[in-house]
Amino acid sequence: MGLIVSALLHAHTRASKHEGNLPYLQLVLGFNAAVYALHMYLDIRQLRAIKLPLPPKELRGVSDTAEYKKTQAYQTDKWWFSLVQGVYGFLLSSGLLFFMYLPWLWHISTQVVSRLGLSGEITVSVAFFLLDSLKDQLLGIPWSLWNTFIVEQRHGFNKQTPLLFITDQLKQAALSAVLIPPIVAGFTWILLNTGPGLPFALWAFIFAVQIIALTIYPVLIAPLFNKFDPLPPGALREKIEGLASSLKFPLTKLYVVDGSTRSAHSNAYMYGLYKNKRIVLFDTLIEQCSEGQVVAVLAHELGHWKLSHTVQNLVLTQAHLLLSFSLFAAVRTSPALFASFGFRSSRPAIIAFMLFQFISAPLEEVLAFLMNLVSRSFEFQADRFAASLGRAEELRGALLRLDAKNRSAQNVDHLFSLFHHSHPPLVERLAALDGALKQADGGAAAKKAD
């Protein structure tokens, strides 16, 4: 990573002599248009896959024609929703940049702070992010309504009432009002008061925020939106605790969350630091799968922990942050960068980081793609781990069951999946599990022969 940073900083130094001629805004808008065109191409490929008259040959016979048609209808509706939202998002983001929304909002934030009898760049930065967050939430509400009460409702997935939807929106706004000020204030203070050690100071601050978030989210924030009850005593609890014990997984709490109050989709996850691990099962998962299938799903999830995927992801994420902050430190005082985006009379520290995120988007696009490949590799490894515990057949059944219940796309375009899916397509996962089963059977046969 050090070599990459050095090379990029050297390139920046050579280019800085001519940076006054660099049209940063035009380059960002052009790159955003190119990325949008690429993803539109991938989306069209995926629509063609969704429209195929038959499911993949590996899945034929798993579900009847009527169920396949329902899946197609759901995936098609989701595709059109994503298309319209994507066009809107692209035009909105490009328009806001082109018409100098950022300097305008900074000016408005300065006036608001002044009228409140306050002053200082940190205070203005907090006001700026609060107003921008409010804008994002208000503009996002119509899309959430469409997705929840039209797309998901039409296909039987929405369980949310209008009152619950409104309550969730109010809670999200309140959380933003509470969480944004200290984070933005701390980040801005570091920008204004740190010298050569800026990248490491920013990294340490964000890392601390992440650790705090991991600690307080399950205890204080998640319960605001869902009800978490201990999994009742019984066969399922005994099987899960037995699995955790056999792997020396430090399970301290085992919860069931009322996911069915909002959606018929299902999930399971684990969280916690060091030796304080917790597992959460969606009530819909328990309803849709057998006990053995639920345990197989958790065997996959615990595979991520046993194979140190969580730690590896953490290391990669922190390296990515440090790389980004190092590159940012090299360009944060660029007059041409500020001027290109409309900041001609002021150079706010927090705005410098926002502008850096725009111009570093090409690198971020490549890194996101590579991280997706890593994630898909981890999923195969976790599947193999579950298979090594003798859970391959049950995991296979769970994947088929959940795929059908969630009406996941059965035909998936390969390129679309590489860019957009952190999990491999169902057909690929089933093929890998079948290979693991054959290998296990072959090993058992060999031992018997001996």
MILO-60540 format. One record per residue (C-alpha): x, y, z; residue in one letter. Coordinates in nm, 2 decimals. Each point is the difference from the previous one (the first is absolute). Layout:
BEGIN
[pt [X,Y,Z],'a']
...
% end
This chain:
BEGIN
[pt [0.00,0.00,0.00],'m']
[pt [0.29,0.23,0.07],'g']
[pt [0.13,-0.03,-0.35],'l']
[pt [-0.35,0.08,-0.14],'i']
[pt [-0.02,0.31,0.22],'v']
[pt [0.35,0.12,-0.09],'s']
[pt [-0.07,-0.05,-0.37],'a']
[pt [-0.33,0.19,0.01],'l']
[pt [0.15,0.28,0.21],'l']
[pt [0.30,0.03,-0.24],'h']
[pt [-0.25,0.02,-0.29],'a']
[pt [-0.19,0.27,0.18],'h']
[pt [0.32,0.20,0.06],'t']
[pt [0.09,-0.01,-0.36],'r']
[pt [-0.35,0.10,-0.11],'a']
[pt [-0.04,0.28,0.26],'s']
[pt [0.19,0.25,-0.21],'k']
[pt [-0.28,-0.02,-0.25],'h']
[pt [-0.29,-0.07,0.23],'e']
[pt [-0.14,0.35,-0.06],'g']
[pt [-0.09,-0.12,-0.35],'n']
[pt [-0.17,-0.32,0.13],'l']
[pt [-0.38,0.02,-0.04],'p']
[pt [-0.08,-0.21,0.31],'y']
[pt [-0.37,0.05,-0.02],'l']
[pt [-0.03,-0.10,-0.37],'q']
[pt [0.22,-0.30,0.07],'l']
[pt [-0.22,-0.12,0.28],'v']
[pt [-0.32,0.05,-0.20],'l']
[pt [0.16,-0.19,-0.29],'g']
[pt [0.11,-0.29,0.22],'f']
[pt [-0.34,-0.02,0.16],'n']
[pt [-0.17,-0.01,-0.34],'a']
[pt [0.24,-0.28,-0.11],'a']
[pt [-0.07,-0.20,0.31],'v']
[pt [-0.37,0.05,-0.04],'y']
[pt [0.02,-0.12,-0.36],'a']
[pt [0.20,-0.31,0.11],'l']
[pt [-0.26,-0.09,0.26],'h']
[pt [-0.29,0.07,-0.24],'m']
[pt [0.17,-0.25,-0.24],'y']
[pt [0.02,-0.26,0.28],'l']
[pt [-0.36,0.07,0.10],'d']
[pt [-0.12,-0.07,-0.35],'i']
[pt [0.19,-0.33,0.00],'r']
[pt [-0.16,-0.09,0.32],'q']
[pt [-0.35,0.08,-0.13],'l']
[pt [0.06,-0.23,-0.29],'r']
[pt [0.10,-0.28,0.24],'a']
[pt [-0.32,0.07,0.21],'i']
[pt [-0.21,-0.03,-0.31],'k']
[pt [0.13,-0.34,-0.10],'l']
[pt [-0.30,-0.24,-0.04],'p']
[pt [0.15,-0.27,0.21],'l']
[pt [0.21,-0.02,0.32],'p']
[pt [0.35,-0.13,-0.02],'p']
[pt [0.01,-0.37,-0.07],'k']
[pt [0.14,-0.07,0.34],'e']
[pt [-0.31,0.15,0.16],'l']
[pt [-0.26,-0.15,-0.23],'r']
[pt [-0.23,-0.23,0.20],'g']
[pt [0.07,0.19,0.32],'v']
[pt [-0.29,0.24,-0.05],'s']
[pt [-0.30,-0.02,-0.24],'d']
[pt [-0.07,0.23,-0.29],'t']
[pt [-0.25,0.21,0.20],'a']
[pt [0.26,0.07,0.28],'e']
[pt [0.27,0.09,-0.27],'y']
[pt [-0.25,0.25,-0.15],'k']
[pt [-0.06,0.16,0.33],'k']
[pt [0.38,0.03,0.06],'t']
[pt [0.04,0.16,-0.34],'q']
[pt [-0.28,0.25,0.07],'a']
[pt [0.16,0.10,0.33],'y']
[pt [0.35,0.03,-0.14],'q']
[pt [-0.14,0.20,-0.30],'t']
[pt [-0.18,0.24,0.22],'d']
[pt [0.32,0.05,0.21],'k']
[pt [0.20,0.05,-0.31],'w']
[pt [-0.23,0.28,-0.12],'w']
[pt [0.00,0.16,0.34],'f']
[pt [0.38,-0.01,0.01],'s']
[pt [0.01,0.15,-0.36],'l']
[pt [-0.22,0.30,0.08],'v']
[pt [0.17,0.06,0.33],'q']
[pt [0.34,-0.03,-0.16],'g']
[pt [-0.08,0.25,-0.27],'v']
[pt [-0.14,0.24,0.26],'y']
[pt [0.31,-0.04,0.22],'g']
[pt [0.24,0.05,-0.28],'f']
[pt [-0.18,0.32,-0.12],'l']
[pt [-0.04,0.13,0.35],'l']
[pt [0.36,-0.05,0.10],'s']
[pt [0.14,0.14,-0.33],'s']
[pt [-0.24,0.30,0.02],'g']
[pt [0.09,0.08,0.36],'l']
[pt [0.37,0.00,-0.09],'l']
[pt [-0.04,0.20,-0.32],'f']
[pt [-0.22,0.27,0.15],'f']
[pt [0.23,0.04,0.30],'m']
[pt [-0.22,-0.15,0.27],'y']
[pt [0.29,-0.05,0.24],'l']
[pt [0.12,0.37,0.03],'p']
[pt [-0.37,0.11,0.01],'w']
[pt [-0.07,-0.24,0.29],'l']
[pt [0.32,0.11,0.18],'w']
[pt [-0.12,0.37,-0.03],'h']
[pt [-0.34,-0.10,0.13],'i']
[pt [0.16,-0.19,0.29],'s']
[pt [0.21,0.30,0.09],'t']
[pt [-0.30,0.23,0.01],'q']
[pt [-0.20,-0.25,0.22],'v']
[pt [0.29,-0.02,0.24],'v']
[pt [0.04,0.38,0.01],'s']
[pt [-0.38,0.05,0.07],'r']
[pt [0.03,-0.25,0.29],'l']
[pt [0.27,0.23,0.15],'g']
[pt [0.27,-0.26,-0.06],'l']
[pt [0.32,0.00,-0.21],'s']
[pt [0.30,-0.21,-0.10],'g']
[pt [0.08,-0.24,-0.28],'e']
[pt [-0.08,-0.30,0.21],'i']
[pt [-0.35,0.12,0.08],'t']
[pt [-0.06,0.09,-0.37],'v']
[pt [0.12,-0.35,-0.10],'s']
[pt [-0.24,-0.16,0.24],'v']
[pt [-0.29,0.21,-0.14],'a']
[pt [0.10,-0.08,-0.35],'f']
[pt [-0.02,-0.38,0.05],'f']
[pt [-0.32,0.02,0.20],'l']
[pt [-0.17,0.20,-0.28],'l']
[pt [0.14,-0.23,-0.27],'d']
[pt [-0.11,-0.31,0.20],'s']
[pt [-0.35,0.15,0.03],'l']
[pt [-0.01,0.06,-0.37],'k']
[pt [0.11,-0.36,-0.08],'d']
[pt [-0.27,-0.14,0.24],'q']
[pt [-0.28,0.21,-0.14],'l']
[pt [0.09,-0.08,-0.36],'l']
[pt [0.03,-0.37,0.08],'g']
[pt [-0.34,-0.03,0.16],'i']
[pt [-0.20,-0.02,-0.33],'p']
[pt [0.23,-0.28,-0.12],'w']
[pt [-0.03,-0.19,0.32],'s']
[pt [-0.38,0.03,-0.02],'l']
[pt [0.00,-0.13,-0.36],'w']
[pt [0.23,-0.29,0.08],'n']
[pt [-0.18,-0.09,0.32],'t']
[pt [-0.37,0.05,-0.08],'f']
[pt [0.00,-0.07,-0.37],'i']
[pt [0.29,-0.24,-0.10],'v']
[pt [0.03,-0.20,0.32],'e']
[pt [-0.38,0.02,0.08],'q']
[pt [-0.09,-0.12,-0.35],'r']
[pt [0.20,-0.32,0.04],'h']
[pt [-0.10,-0.07,0.36],'g']
[pt [0.32,0.10,0.18],'f']
[pt [-0.09,0.32,0.17],'n']
[pt [-0.13,-0.04,0.36],'k']
[pt [0.05,0.36,0.10],'q']
[pt [-0.29,0.23,0.08],'t']
[pt [-0.01,0.37,-0.10],'p']
[pt [0.03,0.10,0.37],'l']
[pt [0.30,-0.22,0.05],'l']
[pt [0.16,0.15,-0.31],'f']
[pt [-0.05,0.35,0.13],'i']
[pt [0.13,-0.10,0.34],'t']
[pt [0.32,-0.14,-0.15],'d']
[pt [0.06,0.31,-0.20],'q']
[pt [-0.03,0.22,0.31],'l']
[pt [0.23,-0.23,0.19],'k']
[pt [0.26,0.02,-0.28],'q']
[pt [-0.02,0.38,0.00],'a']
[pt [0.04,0.01,0.37],'a']
[pt [0.30,-0.23,-0.01],'l']
[pt [0.16,0.22,-0.27],'s']
[pt [-0.05,0.30,0.22],'a']
[pt [0.17,-0.17,0.29],'v']
[pt [0.29,-0.18,-0.18],'l']
[pt [0.10,0.24,-0.27],'i']
[pt [0.12,0.29,0.22],'p']
[pt [0.26,-0.17,0.21],'p']
[pt [0.14,-0.20,-0.30],'i']
[pt [0.02,0.30,-0.23],'v']
[pt [0.13,0.22,0.27],'a']
[pt [0.28,-0.24,0.09],'g']
[pt [0.09,-0.07,-0.36],'f']
[pt [0.02,0.37,-0.07],'t']
[pt [0.20,0.08,0.31],'w']
[pt [0.26,-0.25,-0.11],'i']
[pt [0.01,0.16,-0.35],'l']
[pt [0.06,0.34,0.15],'l']
[pt [0.25,-0.08,0.27],'n']
[pt [0.22,-0.29,-0.13],'t']
[pt [0.31,0.03,-0.21],'g']
[pt [0.21,-0.27,-0.17],'p']
[pt [-0.16,-0.27,0.20],'g']
[pt [-0.35,0.07,-0.14],'l']
[pt [-0.06,-0.33,-0.18],'p']
[pt [0.07,-0.20,0.31],'f']
[pt [-0.20,0.24,0.22],'a']
[pt [-0.31,-0.03,-0.23],'l']
[pt [0.04,-0.38,-0.02],'w']
[pt [0.02,-0.03,0.38],'a']
[pt [-0.31,0.22,0.04],'f']
[pt [-0.21,-0.20,-0.25],'i']
[pt [0.12,-0.33,0.14],'f']
[pt [-0.10,0.11,0.35],'a']
[pt [-0.34,0.11,-0.14],'v']
[pt [-0.05,-0.34,-0.16],'q']
[pt [0.09,-0.19,0.32],'i']
[pt [-0.25,0.22,0.20],'i']
[pt [-0.26,-0.05,-0.26],'a']
[pt [0.04,-0.38,0.01],'l']
[pt [-0.04,0.02,0.38],'t']
[pt [-0.30,0.22,0.03],'i']
[pt [-0.20,-0.09,-0.32],'y']
[pt [-0.13,-0.34,0.12],'p']
[pt [-0.07,0.14,0.35],'v']
[pt [-0.14,0.34,-0.06],'l']
[pt [-0.09,0.05,-0.37],'i']
[pt [-0.12,-0.33,-0.14],'a']
[pt [-0.26,-0.04,0.28],'p']
[pt [-0.16,0.33,-0.11],'l']
[pt [-0.11,-0.17,-0.32],'f']
[pt [-0.04,-0.37,0.09],'n']
[pt [-0.08,-0.22,0.29],'k']
[pt [0.27,-0.24,0.10],'f']
[pt [-0.11,-0.30,0.21],'d']
[pt [0.21,-0.29,0.13],'p']
[pt [-0.05,-0.32,-0.21],'l']
[pt [-0.23,-0.22,0.21],'p']
[pt [0.15,-0.32,0.15],'p']
[pt [-0.05,-0.29,-0.23],'g']
[pt [0.16,-0.22,-0.26],'a']
[pt [0.10,0.29,-0.23],'l']
[pt [0.18,0.18,0.28],'r']
[pt [0.18,-0.31,0.12],'e']
[pt [0.12,-0.07,-0.36],'k']
[pt [0.13,0.35,-0.05],'i']
[pt [0.17,0.01,0.34],'e']
[pt [0.15,-0.34,-0.07],'g']
[pt [0.14,0.12,-0.33],'l']
[pt [0.14,0.32,0.16],'a']
[pt [0.16,-0.21,0.28],'s']
[pt [0.16,-0.25,-0.25],'s']
[pt [0.16,0.29,-0.18],'l']
[pt [0.10,0.18,0.32],'k']
[pt [-0.21,0.30,-0.11],'f']
[pt [-0.05,0.23,0.30],'p']
[pt [-0.37,0.02,-0.02],'l']
[pt [-0.15,0.22,0.28],'t']
[pt [-0.35,0.08,-0.14],'k']
[pt [-0.23,-0.16,-0.25],'l']
[pt [-0.29,0.21,-0.12],'y']
[pt [-0.30,-0.01,-0.23],'v']
[pt [-0.09,0.33,-0.16],'v']
[pt [-0.35,0.09,-0.13],'d']
[pt [0.10,0.06,-0.36],'g']
[pt [-0.35,-0.10,-0.10],'s']
[pt [-0.14,0.33,0.12],'t']
[pt [0.16,0.17,-0.30],'r']
[pt [0.07,-0.27,-0.26],'s']
[pt [-0.04,-0.36,-0.10],'a']
[pt [0.37,-0.02,-0.10],'h']
[pt [0.22,-0.20,0.24],'s']
[pt [0.35,0.02,0.13],'n']
[pt [0.24,-0.09,0.28],'a']
[pt [0.31,0.17,0.13],'y']
[pt [0.26,0.01,0.28],'m']
[pt [0.17,0.29,0.16],'y']
[pt [0.21,0.10,0.30],'g']
[pt [0.36,0.07,0.10],'l']
[pt [0.25,-0.25,0.13],'y']
[pt [-0.17,-0.25,0.24],'k']
[pt [-0.34,0.16,0.00],'n']
[pt [-0.16,-0.15,-0.31],'k']
[pt [-0.37,0.00,-0.07],'r']
[pt [-0.21,-0.17,-0.27],'i']
[pt [-0.32,0.14,-0.13],'v']
[pt [-0.26,-0.20,-0.20],'l']
[pt [-0.28,0.16,-0.19],'f']
[pt [-0.34,-0.15,0.10],'d']
[pt [-0.07,-0.04,-0.37],'t']
[pt [0.31,-0.22,-0.04],'l']
[pt [-0.12,-0.24,0.28],'i']
[pt [-0.34,-0.01,-0.17],'e']
[pt [0.13,-0.07,-0.35],'q']
[pt [0.26,-0.26,0.08],'c']
[pt [0.03,-0.32,0.20],'s']
[pt [0.21,-0.01,0.31],'e']
[pt [0.28,-0.18,-0.18],'g']
[pt [0.00,0.26,-0.28],'q']
[pt [0.02,0.29,0.25],'v']
[pt [0.29,-0.17,0.17],'v']
[pt [0.17,-0.04,-0.34],'a']
[pt [-0.05,0.36,-0.08],'v']
[pt [0.17,0.09,0.33],'l']
[pt [0.28,-0.25,-0.07],'a']
[pt [0.07,0.21,-0.31],'h']
[pt [-0.01,0.32,0.20],'e']
[pt [0.23,-0.14,0.27],'l']
[pt [0.23,-0.11,-0.28],'g']
[pt [0.07,0.36,-0.07],'h']
[pt [0.11,0.04,0.36],'w']
[pt [0.20,-0.32,0.02],'k']
[pt [0.18,0.08,-0.33],'l']
[pt [0.08,0.35,0.13],'s']
[pt [-0.20,0.17,-0.28],'h']
[pt [-0.12,0.26,0.25],'t']
[pt [0.36,0.09,0.10],'v']
[pt [0.12,0.00,-0.37],'q']
[pt [-0.29,0.23,-0.10],'n']
[pt [0.09,0.23,0.30],'l']
[pt [0.37,0.01,-0.11],'v']
[pt [-0.09,0.07,-0.36],'l']
[pt [-0.25,0.27,0.10],'t']
[pt [0.25,0.18,0.23],'q']
[pt [0.27,-0.02,-0.27],'a']
[pt [-0.24,0.15,-0.25],'h']
[pt [-0.08,0.28,0.25],'l']
[pt [0.37,0.08,0.06],'l']
[pt [0.06,0.00,-0.38],'l']
[pt [-0.28,0.24,-0.06],'s']
[pt [0.10,0.24,0.28],'f']
[pt [0.36,-0.01,-0.12],'s']
[pt [-0.11,0.10,-0.35],'l']
[pt [-0.23,0.26,0.14],'f']
[pt [0.28,0.17,0.20],'a']
[pt [0.18,0.06,-0.33],'a']
[pt [-0.28,0.19,-0.17],'v']
[pt [-0.20,0.16,0.28],'r']
[pt [0.14,0.35,-0.04],'t']
[pt [-0.03,0.01,-0.38],'s']
[pt [-0.14,0.34,-0.11],'p']
[pt [-0.09,-0.13,-0.34],'a']
[pt [-0.21,-0.28,0.16],'l']
[pt [-0.20,0.24,0.21],'f']
[pt [-0.05,0.25,-0.28],'a']
[pt [-0.11,-0.27,-0.25],'s']
[pt [-0.30,-0.09,0.23],'f']
[pt [-0.09,0.37,0.07],'g']
[pt [0.19,0.07,0.32],'f']
[pt [0.20,0.31,-0.10],'r']
[pt [0.00,0.21,0.31],'s']
[pt [0.02,-0.28,0.27],'s']
[pt [0.16,-0.34,0.04],'r']
[pt [-0.19,-0.19,0.27],'p']
[pt [0.20,-0.29,0.14],'a']
[pt [-0.30,-0.25,-0.01],'i']
[pt [-0.09,0.11,-0.35],'i']
[pt [0.35,-0.09,-0.11],'a']
[pt [-0.06,-0.36,0.11],'f']
[pt [-0.33,-0.01,-0.19],'m']
[pt [0.16,0.13,-0.32],'l']
[pt [0.28,-0.26,0.04],'f']
[pt [-0.27,-0.27,0.01],'q']
[pt [-0.13,0.12,-0.33],'f']
[pt [0.34,0.00,-0.18],'i']
[pt [0.11,-0.33,0.16],'s']
[pt [-0.31,-0.17,-0.13],'a']
[pt [0.18,-0.19,-0.28],'p']
[pt [0.23,-0.16,0.25],'l']
[pt [-0.29,-0.08,0.23],'e']
[pt [-0.19,-0.16,-0.29],'e']
[pt [0.29,-0.24,-0.06],'v']
[pt [0.05,-0.07,0.37],'l']
[pt [-0.37,-0.07,0.04],'a']
[pt [0.01,-0.25,-0.28],'f']
[pt [0.31,-0.18,0.14],'l']
[pt [-0.17,-0.01,0.35],'m']
[pt [-0.30,-0.16,-0.16],'n']
[pt [0.22,-0.27,-0.14],'l']
[pt [0.15,-0.06,0.34],'v']
[pt [-0.35,-0.02,0.16],'s']
[pt [-0.11,-0.26,-0.26],'r']
[pt [0.31,-0.21,0.07],'s']
[pt [-0.08,0.02,0.38],'f']
[pt [-0.35,-0.12,-0.07],'e']
[pt [0.12,-0.32,-0.18],'f']
[pt [0.25,-0.06,0.28],'q']
[pt [-0.28,0.03,0.27],'a']
[pt [-0.22,-0.24,-0.20],'d']
[pt [0.29,-0.25,-0.01],'r']
[pt [0.05,0.04,0.37],'f']
[pt [-0.37,-0.08,0.06],'a']
[pt [0.04,-0.30,-0.23],'a']
[pt [0.30,-0.12,0.20],'s']
[pt [-0.22,-0.01,0.31],'l']
[pt [-0.24,-0.24,-0.18],'g']
[pt [-0.25,0.28,-0.08],'r']
[pt [0.03,0.01,-0.38],'a']
[pt [-0.34,-0.16,-0.07],'e']
[pt [-0.18,0.21,0.25],'e']
[pt [0.17,0.32,-0.12],'l']
[pt [-0.09,-0.10,-0.35],'r']
[pt [-0.36,-0.03,0.10],'g']
[pt [0.00,0.32,0.19],'a']
[pt [0.15,0.19,-0.30],'l']
[pt [-0.27,-0.14,-0.23],'l']
[pt [-0.27,0.07,0.26],'r']
[pt [0.10,0.36,0.07],'l']
[pt [0.06,0.07,-0.37],'d']
[pt [-0.35,-0.10,-0.08],'a']
[pt [-0.16,0.18,0.30],'k']
[pt [0.19,0.32,-0.08],'n']
[pt [-0.07,-0.03,-0.37],'r']
[pt [0.36,0.05,-0.08],'s']
[pt [0.10,0.02,-0.37],'a']
[pt [0.06,-0.35,-0.13],'q']
[pt [0.17,0.11,-0.32],'n']
[pt [0.28,0.24,0.07],'v']
[pt [0.23,0.17,-0.25],'d']
[pt [0.36,-0.08,0.09],'h']
[pt [0.14,0.35,-0.05],'l']
[pt [-0.29,0.16,0.19],'f']
[pt [0.05,-0.24,0.29],'s']
[pt [0.38,0.07,0.01],'l']
[pt [-0.06,0.37,0.04],'f']
[pt [-0.31,0.00,0.22],'h']
[pt [-0.02,-0.32,0.21],'h']
[pt [0.22,-0.06,0.30],'s']
[pt [-0.14,-0.36,0.01],'h']
[pt [0.05,-0.23,-0.30],'p']
[pt [-0.31,-0.10,-0.19],'p']
[pt [-0.20,-0.30,0.13],'l']
[pt [0.09,-0.23,-0.28],'v']
[pt [0.37,0.05,0.06],'e']
[pt [-0.04,-0.06,0.38],'r']
[pt [-0.20,-0.31,-0.06],'l']
[pt [0.26,-0.13,-0.24],'a']
[pt [0.28,0.06,0.26],'a']
[pt [-0.20,-0.18,0.27],'l']
[pt [-0.07,-0.29,-0.23],'d']
[pt [0.37,-0.02,-0.06],'g']
[pt [0.06,0.00,0.37],'a']
[pt [-0.26,-0.28,0.05],'l']
[pt [0.17,-0.21,-0.27],'k']
[pt [0.34,0.05,0.15],'q']
[pt [-0.13,-0.09,0.35],'a']
[pt [-0.18,-0.31,-0.15],'d']
[pt [0.32,-0.10,-0.18],'g']
[pt [0.21,0.04,0.32],'g']
[pt [-0.25,-0.21,0.19],'a']
[pt [0.01,-0.27,-0.26],'a']
[pt [0.38,0.00,0.00],'a']
[pt [0.01,-0.04,0.38],'k']
[pt [-0.25,-0.28,-0.02],'k']
[pt [0.21,-0.18,-0.27],'a']
[pt [0.31,0.03,0.22],'d']
% end
